[in-house]
């Protein structure tokens, strides 16, 4: 599919089916004053059609195992509800108008059935088939117009007939557009050999199913809240369609802007959309708890949910574009008839959302009997306990699924880097492949906590970059940044503002043992503070210990074992692997005398030069070292000139040269002409 194929198709399908639901509520409200009955009847028939379409023998194989298992449970529940709505419930009324509602629901479902026929033909829809499709939909529109005009008169019947014709026209447009979409793969694959066996693809499927189920259920609920007022319903429909279209365009603009900055991770857009969606759901729930429907607030909720859903679907569509890259890296092909698989899975997701909403609507109908809520206040009281809890839970689970999605910015960059190197030279990078495969097999989690902290701290630590053009990136031979520590100041601002991805060296204790970090913080930071009670000091130290270890792991810091020369080899080994994978490193080489100086620098340890020598022996590449200085007074990070390791020189002399040159540059960037000899001697 093209860049907008998957999410655009999902939006078209969702909106076309939503129009049928709204139309049936309008007809039911006009004829019987019971809009929820028409909506529930339409949902019931729609579920039956979807079951018949996706659970046929030749299509059931496209569904994942959990969908095939729970699908039969949902089918049994739907069959029971169908019997109740079409038999017992109408029998309790003596109104012929109910049968007109049945007829209009049946005609709407006939439109869906014809659409299902077009779906089975897919891109094989020929010119003759398109003509037959249009003719069938026109015939259904004529039948609907006859029924409406005969029972509602010229004015009301004519308006509803026009509405049915417009709804049918949009459905035809959706079907014809679908037929033009190209499948992602036409090759035949053996069972168990394609991308669907990967944990990352299963995670993607879960995200898409939960997202679509939440959107479908939320749309049913919000429009049902407005069902007692036809004018409000039409206004809400316009708001929903408008904000959805705007949300899609905003989503693409945001993605395009991110790609200009070389940020290609679309999961942040998914999270943003789900947060907006969940915010709208919570506002709606709070309104219903008070037992009153405020129409302006419902409009706001609808706008938030429509915008959030559009943003989420846009991000989901961009994630789907990564799947061919995943297939290439994992040596597992895209499955045969991939488009059919995705459409059927999304149809199952909408089916799940509709089924949950239908259960609640049916409960309202039978709980109210003949006194089906027609007053907004009574409707709010009925809705609150039945509808909002499952919707909120599904929305929260969808957000958690996104937060656990294994492909993030770092992995996307590494995927592109690996494929680019492979295409350019035909050679593989085994270290880079191993790191990517760990993500694809589910052993990687996105650094959302670190991302949130960075977003919070950036406005606090606003800095300006000086000589940023000195940073010359090279995936085949990355940079090693050297920077002053300045207590916690240097690591924080470098992580926030160095404009290329980096992996920092960090004291092993800060990223391996939460209890050890907590005890260290308690004894050295909080214990001397007399104003805080001891239990609070312990709690704060424990939280910060957990936070430190978690964030260090998320930013893929490399542990440094200062007190163990044997374990220090592990630091060198992981650093070389990182460099081979194209990761830039960040090292704070100062040797503090008790504490790090706030201005200037302490003597530099020559340990990082050992990394340069080991890197040369392993790769035959000269390590590029770039000194930098973080100035807390001027709020700047200044970058110096590259220092290249010379493997032909005597190591001791080369070590001294690199350390002296790095110190000189860092002092000049700090505004100091030279370093006293007494301090220089401390680095040897």
N, C-alpha and C positions, 0 to 999 in steps of 0.2 A: 504493500500500500504506500501511497505518497505520504508526505509529512503530516497531512491533516486527515488521512484516511480513516484510521481506527476510531478516533474520538469524534470526528464529524459524523461518521456512520452511527455511532452509539447515540449521539444527540438527536439525529434525525429519527431513529427508531423510537427512542423514549418519548419525544414530543408527539409523533404521529399517534402513538397508542394513548398518550395522555389526553389528546383531543377526543378520542372515542369515549373515554371515561367521563370527561367533563360534559360531553354532549348528552350522554345517557342521564346524567344527573339533572341537566337542564330540562330534558323531556319529562322525566319523572316528577320534577318539581312543578312543572306547568300543568301536568295532567292530574297528579294525585296530591301535590303538596308534600311529597316524601322524597326528597332528592337522594337520600342515602340508599334507598331501595334500588333505584336505577343504577347508581354507581356500583353497589354490591353485585347486582345481577350481571352487569358488564364484566366486572372482574372475574366473576365465576366462569362465565363463558370463555373469557380470554385465557384463563388458566387451563381450561380443557383443550383449547386450540394449541397452546404452547406445549402441553404434555404430548399431544398427538404429533406435533412437529418434531420435537427433539428426542422423544423416546421411541421413535420408529427404529426398527431393527438395523437399518443401514446408517442411522445417525447416532444411536445410543453409544456406539463405540467411541465417539468423539468426546463424550463426557468423562470427567475424572471419576474415580471409583466412589468417592464420597457422594457425588451428585447422583450416580446410579442407585446408591443405597438409600439415601434419604428421599430421592424422588418418588419412590413408591409410597413412602409414609405420607408425603405431601399430597400424593394422588388420592389416597384413601380419605384424608381430611377434606380435600376439595370435593370428592364425590358425596360425602355426607352433607356438606354445606349446600351443594347443588340441589340435593333432594329437599332440603329444608326450604331453600329460597324459591324453588319452582313448584313445590307441592304444598307443604303445610302452611307456609306463610301467606301465599295468595288465597288459600282456602278460607282464611279467617276474615277476609274482606268481601264485600258485595259490590265491587266496583269494576265495571267493564274496562275502565281506563287502565287498569293494571295490565290487561292483555295488550294494549297499545304499547305500553312500556316494554313488554316482552318482545313485541314485534320490532321495535326500534333497536333494542339491544341485539336481537338476532341479525338485523341488517348491518349493524356496526360490526358484529362478529363475522358476518359474511365478507365484509371488506377485509378484515384481518385474514380470513381463510384464503381469499384470492391473493393477498400479499404473501401468504405462506407458500402458495403455489409458485409465485415469482421467486421466492427465496430458494426453493428446491432447484429451480433452473439455474440460479446464480448468474454467472457471467455468460452462460450459454443462451441468455434471453435474446432471441432473434427478433427481426423486424415484425414477423407475423405474430410472434408471441406477445410482443409489446402492444400490437394492435388489439389482440384478443384481451389482454389485460385492461387496456383502456375501455374497451367495449363493455366488459363485465362490470367494471366500476361505474360506468355511466348508467348501466341497467339498474344497478343497486341504488344509485342516487335517484333515479326515476321512481323506483318502488317506494323509497323513503318519502319522497315528495308527495306521492299519492296518499300514503297512510297519514301523513301529517296534515295535509290540506283537508282530508276527509274528516278528521277528528278535531282539529283545532281551528279551522276556519282559514280565511285567506291571509290575515295579518300575522297572527302568531305562527300558523303553520308554514307560511311563506318564509318567515325569518329563520325558523328552525331548518327548513329545507335548504336554504342558502348555506346555513352553517354546516349541514351534513355534506353538501356539495364541496365546500371548501376543505372540510376534513378529508374527504375522499381524494380531492386533488392533491393535497399534501402527501397522502399515502402513495399515490401513483408516482409522484416525484421521488419519493424515498425509494420505491422499488426500482425505478429506472436508474437512479443514481447508484444503487447497490450493484446493479448488473454491470456497471462500468468499472468497478473496482477490481484490480488485479490481485490474484492470490499471491502470497509470499513465496510459495513453493509448489511446484507441480511434480516433483520427483517422488517416486514411491519409496517408502522406507519400511524396513522390517520392524515388527513390534519390539518395543523396548530399546530401540537404538537411537531414537530421535531426542530432541532437546527436552521433551516433557519429562524425562527421567531425572533431570537436574533439579536440585533443591531450589535454585534461584528462579527457575521457571514456575515451579509449584508455588513459591512465595508470590510471584507476580500474579498467578491465577487467583490466589486467595485475596490479594489486594483488590483486584478488579471485581471479583464476585461480591465482596463485602461492600465496596464502594457503590456498585450498581444497585445492590439490594437496598442499601440505605437511601439512595436517591429515589428509587421507585416508591418505597414505603413513605418517605417524607412528602413526595409530591401528592400521593393519594390522600394523606392526612390533611395537608394544608388546604388543598382545594375542597376537601369535604367540609372543612370548617366554614367555608364561604358558600356552601351549597344552598343555604336558605335565602340567599339574595342573588338574583340573576345578574343584576347590574354589577354587583361586587365581584361576582365570579368572572364576568367578561373582563373587567378591569384587571383582576388578578392574573388572568391569562395573558393579557398584554404585557403586564409587568414581568411575568415569568419568562416569556419568550424574549422580551427585550434585554433583560439582565443576563439571560443565558448567552445570547449572541455577543453582548458587550464583554461578558466574562471570558468567552473564547478568544476574542481579539486581544483583550488585555493579557491573557495568558501567553499568547504567541509573542506579543511585544516584550513581556518580561523574559521569556526564554531567549529571544533574540538578543536582548540587552545582556543577559548573562553569558551568552556564547561569545559576544564581543570581548567580554572580560575573561574569556577562556574558562568559565565555570559552566560545565555541561551536565551537572547533576539535576535532573528534573524532580527528584523526590521532595525538594523544598517547596515546589509549587503544589504538589499533592498535599503536603502538610498544611500549607497556607489555605488551600481550598477546604480541607476538612475542618480546620479551626473555624473558618467562617461558617461552614455548614453547622458545626456543633454549637457555635454561638447562637445561630438562629433557632436551633432546636431547643436550647436551654431557655431562651427568651419566650418561645412559644409555650413551653411547659410551665414556666412561672405565671404566664398569663392565664392558662387554663386552671391552675391551682386556685386562683382567686374566683373561678366560676363565672367569668365574663369574657366575651370575645370583643376585643377592640380592633375594628377593621383596619385602622391605620397601622396598628402594630403587626397585624397579620401580613399586611403588604410589606412591611419592613422585614419580617421573618422570611417571606417568600423571596424578596430580593437578595437577602443574605444567603439563603439556601441555594437559590438559582445561580448566583455568582460563585459561591463556593463549589457547587457541583460542576460548573463549567470549567473552573480553574483546575479542579481535580482530574476531570476527564482529559483536559489538555495535557497535564503532566503525565497521566497514564498513557496517552497516545505516544508521547515522546519516549517513555520507558519501553514501549513496545518496539520502537525503532532500534533499541539496543539488542533485541533478541537475535537478529542475524549475526551480530558480532559475537554474542555468546556462543552461538552454534559453531562459528568458525574456530573460536578458541578452544572449545571443548571437543572438537572433531566429531560433533553429533549434528546431523542435518536438521533443518527445519522439517516439521512433520508434513506428510502429504495432506493437501487440502487444508492448509493452515487457516485460511479465511473462514472456512466452515466451522472449524474447531473454535475459533474465537467468537464467532457470532452465536454459536450454540451455547457456549459457556456464558456469554453475556445475557442471552435469553433466559438461561437457567437462573442467573442472578436476579433478573427482573421478576421472574416467576416466584422466587423466594420472597422478595419484598412484597409482591402483590398478595401472596398467600397469607403473610402475617397481617397485612392491612385488611384483607378480606375477613379473616377470623374476627377481628375487632368490629368491623362494620356489621357482620352478621349478629354478633353478640348484642350490639346496640339495637338492631332491628327487632330481635326476639325479646330482648329485655324490655323494650318499650311497647311491644304489641301494636295496637292501633294508635297508640299515642306516641308515634315516632317523633323525635324532637324536631320542632319547627322554629322554636325560639332560640336565638343565639346563646342565651344564658344557659338554657336547658341542654343545648348541644355541647357547650363547654364542659358542663358537669359530667355528661356521658363520656366524653372523649378522654378526659385527663387520666384516669387510671388504666384505661384499656390501650391507648395508642402511644403515649409518649415514652413509657418505660422501654418497650422493645426497640423503638426507634433510637432512643438515646444509647442503649446498650450496643446496638449494631454499629452506630456511628463511632462510639468509643473503640470498639474492637477493630473497626476499619483503620482508625488513626494509629492504634498500636501495631497493626500489621504493617503499615507504612514505615513506622519507626524501626521495625525489625527487618525491613527490606535490605538485602545484603549488598546491593550495588550502589555505591556512593561516588562522590567526586574523585577521590583518589583512585578507586578501582576503574572508573571510566577512563581516566587519564592513562592508567597503566594498560588498559585494554587497547586504546588507540595507539599508544606508544609501541606496544608489542606488534600489533598488526602492521603499523607503518614500517618498523624495522624489518619485519618479515617480507613485506612486499618490496622494500627498497633493495635489500641485499640477499634475500632468500635464506638468511641465517636466522636461527631461533635463539632467543635469550632464555635459557632454562630457569634462571632465577626469577625473571619477570613472569614467565609462564606459571611457575609454582605459586607465586603470590596471587595471581589472577585466579588460578584454579581453586585456591583456598576460599576465595570469595564466592565462586560459582557453586561450590559444594556446600555452602552454608556455614563455613567456619569464620565468617567475618560479620561484624555488625557495624552499622554506620555510626560515625562519631557525632550524634545529634547533641549530646550533652556538651561536648567541647564546642560545637557550633553555636549553641545557645549562649555559653559563657563568652565566646568571642563577640557575639552580637551585643551583649550587655556591656562588655568592657571597652569596645571601640570608642563610643562617645566619651568615655571617661579618660581614656589615654589617647587623645587626638594627637597625631604626629605627622610631621612632614618628612618626606624622603629626599635626601640630597645625593646627587650623583647616581640615581637609580639606573641610568643608562650604562653604568659600569657592570651591571648584572647581565652577562651573556649566557643564556641558557643553552645547554647541549645535552640531550637525552643520553648520548653515548658516553659523555664524560662530564658528569654533574659537578656542581660547585660545593666547596666546603666553606661555609661562612664562619669567621671568627669574630666574636663580639664580647664586649665587656659585660660583666655580670650585674654589678650595681645592686647587690642583694636580689630581690625578686624582680626588680624593675626591668633589667635587660631581657630575661626570658619572656616576660609578659609582652613587652612591646614588640619584640622580634616575632613572636608567634602571631601577633595581631597585624603587623604591617609589612613584613618582608613579602614582596609581591610575587613570589614563586613558592610552590609547595616545598616544605622543609620537614626534616626529621631531626629532632634535637637529641643531643646527648643529655642524659639526666642521671643523677645519683640513683643507684639501683634501689636503695631503700624507698625512694619516693614513688616507685611504681611496681613494687613486688609484694610488700607486706603492709597491709592496712593498719594492723595493730602497732607495728613498729613506728610507722609514720605518726599515728595518733599519739603514742607515748612520747615521741620526740617533740611534737608540737606542744603537748601538755607541759612537759618538763621545762622546755626552753622558752615558751611564749606565754602560756596562760597561767602556769603555777605562780609566777611572781606577782600577778595581778591580784590585789587584795579586795577589790570591789566586787568581783564576781564570786558567787558561791561555788563550792568545789564540784557539786553535781553538774552545774551548768558548764564549767570548764571542761569536764570530762565529755559531756555531750557535744560541745563545739569541736573539741579535738578529734573525737570519733568521726564526726561528720566531715571535717576537713581532711582527715586521713583517707576516708572512703573517696572523697572528691578528688584528691590528689592522684591516687592510684588509678581511678577510673579514667580521668582525663588524660593522664600520661599514656595509658594503654590506647586510648582512642586516637591520640595524635601520633601513635606509633613511635614514641620516643625509644631511644636505644639506651639500655641500662649501662652505667659505668660503675665498675667494681674497683674503687680506688684502693681498698685495703687488701686486695687479693690479686697478685700478679697473674695467677693462673686463670682466674675468671676474667681478667682484663683481656685475655685473648678472645674471649667470647664477645666482648665489646668490639674488638677489631674485626672479628669475623662477620658479625651482624652489620657493621658499618660498610664493609666491602660488598656484602650482598645488597645492601641498600643502594650503594653507588652503581653496582652492576644493573640494578633494576631501574636506574635513572633517577633515584631520589637525591635531592640536594640535602646536605647535612648542615647542622648548626651546632657549633662547639663553643663553650665558654671556658677558655684555657687558663684563666687566672689562678694563681696560688694565693689565697687570702691570708693575711696575717691577723687571724682572729675574726675579721669580718671584711667584706668587700668594700673598697672605697666608693663613695657616692660620686666623686668626680675623678677623672683620670682612670688609670688602670693599675692593678697589682701586677707583679711579675708573672710572665706567662710560663706555664709548664710546657716542656717540649714534647709531651706525649702525642700530640696530634701529628707530629712529623713521622712517628712510627707508623701511623695509618698510611701516610703517603708512600713510605717504603713498601709496606705490605701490599698496598694497592698496585704498585708497579710490578711487584713480583707475580701477582695474581693475574693481572690484565694487560701488562706492558703499556699502561697508560699513565701519563704524568698528571698527578693530582693538581687540580686548580684550587687555590686557596684565595679567598676574598675577605680581607679584614673589614670590619664595620665598627661603628661606635654609636651607641645609644646615649644621647644627651638629654638628661631629665630636666635641665634648666631651659634649654632652647626648644625642647620637644621635637627633636630631629633624630633620624637615623641616617648616618652618613656612610657611604660605601667608598672604599679605597680602590687600589689597583690590584689586579690579579697577581698572585705569586705562584710561579710554576715550580714544582719539584724537579730537581735535576738528578736523575738516577746515576749519572756518570761521575758525580763528585763524591769525595769521601763523606760518608754519612755524618760523622761528627761535625765536619765543617758545614755541610749542607743544613744540618739541624740548627746550628748556631746562626747561619745566614737567614734562614726562614723566620726564626723566632725574633731576631733583631729587626728584620724588615717589617714584620707584622707589628711589633711594638712601636716602631718609629711611625708607621702609618696611623696607628690607633691614637698615639699621642698627638700627632699633627691634627687629626680630626677632632680631638678633644680640645684643641687650642693651646697645647703645651709644646714648647720647642724641643725639649729633650728630657730624658729621664735621668735622675741622679744615679751615679755609678753604684752607690750602695744598694739601691733597689734593683739595678740590673743584675747584680751578682746573685740575687735571690733566685733567679730562674735556672741557674745551672745545677 
